[in-house]
Amino acid sequence: MKRTLEILMTLPIIMATAFVGSALTGCSDDDIDYALVYGNTTPEFTYQDFDAISYDFEETTNGTWKISKVNGIIRNIIFCSQGVDPAPSPAPPKTTEDFFSEFLPVTADNQMVFYDRDYRNDPHYFQFYKGVPVEQGYWHFYLYEDGTIQSASGTFIPIGELDVNPAVNMATAKKIVKNYIHDSIEGEGKRIYLSIMSFPENGELKPRLVYVYKRQVWEEGDFIYVDAQTGQLLYHIAYFGGSPYPSQY
């Protein structure tokens, strides 16, 4: 189940970067903190750090509803099984906004934002905290023709209070990545932007403000994370097919 959730969440979150686009232009060398660039060449975290985090999986039912939770937060809910249940009981939320307010700990700062609809007209949402995209924060709804919600699945990252004003500027973050990979960070399929990603801390995953560098060419690429407050190189994933993300639920 853990691997299945990971794969299901990968593609949609890659799409989320469309919100913030590319940030690879401008920036003078005068803006760069070279002490951070050249004294910072080893990522703080490895896959083993993420694998050491434990997760509490729970599955419950309520009438025709089938609910799956991870660490107390809903990851999947089926209100009725098409062709099996005559009608959902209890009645599901009437709108996606009602769903979010009823089932997820959304706040004025931490919201799900509509992105698009797929070929079935089913809506997709991405998570933003104070206007900054949250890595892996995504929800997809499956609707009947009349608009009734049949099921929904996704991930919501709880965030308390987090400073979204970076202490490290974009020019320095670019140089840190470039010095680490010894290659150009500009070109097709490459981008760097401000985001929020959770990392291990005292046995739990805690959100951090980060710069994310992504190079994606088909199923090959690199994801590199730099702490936007300290400039610390945090994590690097080089992947060839499969899921590029760590096991973060």
LUMNUPA-639466 format. One line per 2 residues: number of its first residue (from 1); their letters; for each residue x, y, z of C-alpha. Coordinates in nm, 4 decimals. Layout:
% LUMNUPA-639466
NUM = a = X/Y/Z | ... $
END
This chain:
% LUMNUPA-639466
1 = mk = 0.0000/0.0000/0.0000 | 0.2862/0.2346/0.0850 $
3 = rt = 0.4437/0.1965/-0.2606 | 0.1054/0.2321/-0.4317 $
5 = le = 0.0342/0.5614/-0.2549 | 0.3777/0.6887/-0.3489 $
7 = il = 0.3315/0.6126/-0.7193 | -0.0208/0.7564/-0.7301 $
9 = mt = 0.0958/1.0849/-0.5830 | 0.4010/1.1355/-0.8035 $
11 = lp = 0.2675/1.2513/-1.1423 | 0.0119/1.5053/-1.0153 $
13 = ii = 0.2614/1.6800/-0.7906 | 0.5099/1.7094/-1.0727 $
15 = ma = 0.2343/1.8985/-1.2559 | 0.1960/2.1370/-0.9636 $
17 = ta = 0.5099/2.3257/-1.0636 | 0.3081/2.4760/-1.3491 $
19 = fv = 0.1714/2.7195/-1.0911 | 0.5073/2.8744/-1.0193 $
21 = gs = 0.6767/2.8299/-1.3545 | 1.0462/2.8917/-1.4124 $
23 = al = 1.2698/3.1191/-1.2101 | 1.6005/3.0848/-1.3874 $
25 = tg = 1.6635/3.4389/-1.5085 | 1.8232/3.7502/-1.3633 $
27 = cs = 2.0358/3.7630/-1.0438 | 2.3746/3.9296/-1.0209 $
29 = dd = 2.6903/3.7631/-0.8857 | 2.6923/4.0410/-0.6259 $
31 = di = 2.3854/3.8782/-0.4654 | 2.5551/3.5412/-0.4090 $
33 = dy = 2.6760/3.4183/-0.0698 | 2.9829/3.2208/-0.1803 $
35 = al = 3.0527/3.0901/0.1721 | 2.7257/2.8961/0.1490 $
37 = vy = 2.7969/2.7834/-0.2061 | 3.1409/2.6300/-0.1583 $
39 = gn = 3.1051/2.5085/0.2007 | 2.7862/2.3153/0.1305 $
41 = tt = 2.8300/2.0116/-0.0947 | 2.6790/1.7164/0.0956 $
43 = pe = 2.3000/1.6752/0.1310 | 2.1781/1.6553/0.4897 $
45 = ft = 1.9257/1.3743/0.4270 | 1.9215/1.0351/0.2544 $
47 = yq = 1.6454/0.7892/0.1679 | 1.7167/0.6053/0.4916 $
49 = df = 1.6154/0.9127/0.6911 | 1.2713/0.9121/0.5279 $
51 = da = 1.2337/0.5347/0.5571 | 1.2893/0.5617/0.9323 $
53 = is = 0.9673/0.7627/0.9715 | 0.6739/0.5498/1.0899 $
55 = yd = 0.3188/0.5904/0.9600 | -0.0104/0.4941/1.1198 $
57 = fe = -0.2508/0.3493/0.8604 | -0.6216/0.3259/0.9440 $
59 = et = -0.9242/0.2065/0.7427 | -1.2826/0.2576/0.8586 $
61 = tn = -1.6371/0.2475/0.7203 | -1.9441/0.4647/0.7752 $
63 = gt = -2.2522/0.3377/0.5957 | -2.1414/0.3038/0.2328 $
65 = wk = -1.8326/0.5188/0.2995 | -1.4871/0.3582/0.2983 $
67 = is = -1.2218/0.5819/0.4527 | -0.8428/0.5442/0.4566 $
69 = kv = -0.6260/0.7612/0.6815 | -0.2537/0.8039/0.7373 $
71 = ng = -0.1477/0.9582/1.0682 | -0.5059/1.0632/1.1287 $
73 = ii = -0.5524/1.2527/0.8001 | -0.7729/1.1220/0.5187 $
75 = rn = -0.5870/1.0008/0.2102 | -0.8736/0.8284/0.0308 $
77 = ii = -1.2504/0.8158/0.0695 | -1.5093/0.6267/-0.1347 $
79 = fc = -1.8623/0.7468/-0.0711 | -2.0212/0.4687/-0.2757 $
81 = sq = -1.8946/0.1931/-0.5020 | -2.0295/0.2441/-0.8517 $
83 = gv = -2.2499/-0.0475/-0.9577 | -2.2557/-0.1875/-0.6042 $
85 = dp = -2.4070/0.0695/-0.3694 | -2.7445/0.2109/-0.4815 $
87 = ap = -2.6687/0.5521/-0.3306 | -2.4149/0.6971/-0.0873 $
89 = sp = -2.5278/0.6955/0.2731 | -2.4747/0.9258/0.4555 $
91 = ap = -2.4919/1.1822/0.1763 | -2.1466/1.3064/0.0661 $
93 = pk = -2.0484/1.6756/0.0669 | -2.2195/1.8703/-0.2113 $
95 = tt = -1.9046/2.0501/-0.3314 | -1.5290/2.0039/-0.3199 $
97 = ed = -1.5086/2.3117/-0.0960 | -1.7492/2.1448/0.1471 $
99 = ff = -1.5305/1.8338/0.1352 | -1.2152/2.0268/0.2267 $
101 = se = -1.3775/2.2099/0.5168 | -1.5330/1.8895/0.6524 $
103 = fl = -1.2493/1.6396/0.6102 | -0.9179/1.8276/0.5947 $
105 = pv = -0.7549/2.0638/0.8463 | -0.7470/2.3541/0.6002 $
107 = ta = -0.6916/2.7049/0.7357 | -0.6957/3.0571/0.5970 $
109 = dn = -0.3219/3.0173/0.5251 | -0.3166/2.6504/0.4240 $
111 = qm = -0.5574/2.5892/0.1362 | -0.6344/2.3591/-0.1535 $
113 = vf = -0.6492/2.5578/-0.4792 | -0.8282/2.4463/-0.7966 $
115 = yd = -0.5894/2.3561/-1.0796 | -0.7795/2.1968/-1.3678 $
117 = rd = -1.0190/1.9250/-1.4805 | -0.9262/1.6049/-1.6597 $
119 = yr = -1.0918/1.4460/-1.9625 | -1.3715/1.3152/-1.7396 $
121 = nd = -1.4310/1.6651/-1.6017 | -1.3031/1.5520/-1.2623 $
123 = ph = -1.1345/1.8377/-1.0693 | -0.7745/1.8507/-0.9455 $
125 = yf = -0.6495/2.0676/-0.6593 | -0.3043/2.1630/-0.5343 $
127 = qf = -0.2035/2.2769/-0.1878 | -0.0675/2.6251/-0.1154 $
129 = yk = 0.0515/2.7720/0.2143 | 0.0499/3.1536/0.2231 $
131 = gv = 0.0686/3.1454/-0.1559 | 0.3651/2.9043/-0.1702 $
133 = pv = 0.3119/2.5612/-0.3328 | 0.3424/2.2576/-0.1054 $
135 = eq = 0.5244/1.9576/-0.2519 | 0.2957/1.6516/-0.2701 $
137 = gy = -0.0107/1.8473/-0.1560 | -0.2744/1.7333/-0.4060 $
139 = wh = -0.6346/1.6111/-0.4262 | -0.8260/1.4495/-0.7129 $
141 = fy = -1.2033/1.4014/-0.7135 | -1.4082/1.1455/-0.9071 $
143 = ly = -1.7571/1.2680/-0.9900 | -2.0774/1.1169/-1.1224 $
145 = ed = -2.2350/1.2839/-1.4259 | -2.4659/1.4850/-1.2001 $
147 = gt = -2.1641/1.6254/-1.0132 | -2.2048/1.4072/-0.7023 $
149 = iq = -1.8706/1.3110/-0.5485 | -1.8151/0.9354/-0.5792 $
151 = sa = -1.4647/0.9304/-0.4285 | -1.1578/1.1415/-0.3616 $
153 = sg = -0.7903/1.0771/-0.2955 | -0.4815/1.2812/-0.2238 $
155 = tf = -0.2449/1.4225/0.0341 | -0.2751/1.7264/0.2596 $
157 = ip = 0.0296/1.8456/0.4550 | -0.0589/2.0071/0.7914 $
159 = ig = 0.1465/2.3221/0.8490 | 0.1338/2.5283/1.1663 $
161 = el = 0.3260/2.8557/1.1512 | 0.5985/2.8731/0.8885 $
163 = dv = 0.7946/3.1774/0.7711 | 0.7669/3.1935/0.3914 $
165 = np = 1.0114/3.4829/0.3512 | 1.3436/3.3255/0.2478 $
167 = av = 1.6642/3.4427/0.4176 | 1.8688/3.2973/0.1296 $
169 = nm = 1.8124/3.4610/-0.2073 | 1.7436/3.2845/-0.5351 $
171 = at = 2.0868/3.3733/-0.6794 | 2.2649/3.1917/-0.3970 $
173 = ak = 2.0325/2.8911/-0.4206 | 2.1020/2.8600/-0.7928 $
175 = ki = 2.4748/2.8735/-0.7346 | 2.4546/2.6100/-0.4586 $
177 = vk = 2.2778/2.3707/-0.6955 | 2.5083/2.4488/-0.9877 $
179 = ny = 2.8193/2.3964/-0.7737 | 2.6768/2.0679/-0.6436 $
181 = ih = 2.5863/1.9135/-0.9796 | 2.8766/2.0714/-1.1742 $
183 = ds = 2.6455/2.1415/-1.4637 | 2.4185/2.4118/-1.6017 $
185 = ie = 2.0861/2.4565/-1.4253 | 1.9268/2.6211/-1.7266 $
187 = ge = 1.7662/2.4575/-2.0268 | 1.4726/2.2434/-2.1314 $
189 = gk = 1.3040/2.0563/-1.8469 | 1.4953/2.2496/-1.5775 $
191 = ri = 1.3509/2.4932/-1.3238 | 1.4063/2.6215/-0.9729 $
193 = yl = 1.1401/2.7746/-0.7516 | 1.0342/2.8392/-0.3928 $
195 = si = 0.8221/2.5702/-0.2301 | 0.7506/2.3822/0.0936 $
197 = ms = 0.8682/2.0265/0.1573 | 0.8675/1.8163/0.4750 $
199 = fp = 1.1872/1.6609/0.6120 | 1.2660/1.4295/0.9055 $
201 = en = 1.3041/1.5961/1.2450 | 1.2921/1.4086/1.5762 $
203 = ge = 1.1139/1.1116/1.4201 | 0.8521/1.3200/1.2384 $
205 = lk = 0.8218/1.5037/0.9090 | 0.8349/1.8816/0.9528 $
207 = pr = 0.7669/2.1340/0.6730 | 1.0508/2.3588/0.5584 $
209 = lv = 1.0688/2.6470/0.3147 | 1.2943/2.5299/0.0322 $
211 = yv = 1.4209/2.6066/-0.3128 | 1.3476/2.3136/-0.5409 $
213 = yk = 1.5533/2.2416/-0.8506 | 1.3932/1.9957/-1.0898 $
215 = rq = 1.5318/1.8484/-1.4069 | 1.2830/1.6248/-1.5804 $
217 = vw = 1.3244/1.4546/-1.9171 | 1.0622/1.1842/-1.9582 $
219 = ee = 1.1178/0.9443/-1.6640 | 1.4683/1.0642/-1.5847 $
221 = gd = 1.5729/1.3578/-1.3734 | 1.6990/1.5172/-1.0546 $
223 = fi = 1.5176/1.6753/-0.7614 | 1.7420/1.8881/-0.5388 $
225 = yv = 1.6223/2.0722/-0.2278 | 1.7979/2.3700/-0.0630 $
227 = da = 1.6804/2.5167/0.2685 | 1.5606/2.8696/0.1889 $
229 = qt = 1.6418/2.9940/0.5402 | 1.9900/2.8470/0.5985 $
231 = gq = 2.1130/2.7585/0.2491 | 2.1789/2.3993/0.3605 $
233 = ll = 2.1736/2.1451/0.0783 | 1.9007/1.9121/0.2042 $
235 = yh = 1.8265/1.6302/-0.0336 | 1.8991/1.4994/-0.3824 $
237 = ia = 1.7055/1.2415/-0.5780 | 1.8425/1.1192/-0.9106 $
239 = yf = 1.5920/0.8841/-1.0689 | 1.5487/0.6714/-1.3795 $
241 = gg = 1.1850/0.5707/-1.4097 | 0.9508/0.4956/-1.1209 $
243 = sp = 0.8734/0.7424/-0.8457 | 1.1180/1.0275/-0.7767 $
245 = yp = 0.9710/1.1130/-0.4377 | 1.0672/0.9815/-0.0950 $
247 = sq = 0.8042/0.7956/0.1046 | 0.6308/1.1053/0.2368 $
249 = y = 0.2618/1.0674/0.3211 $
END
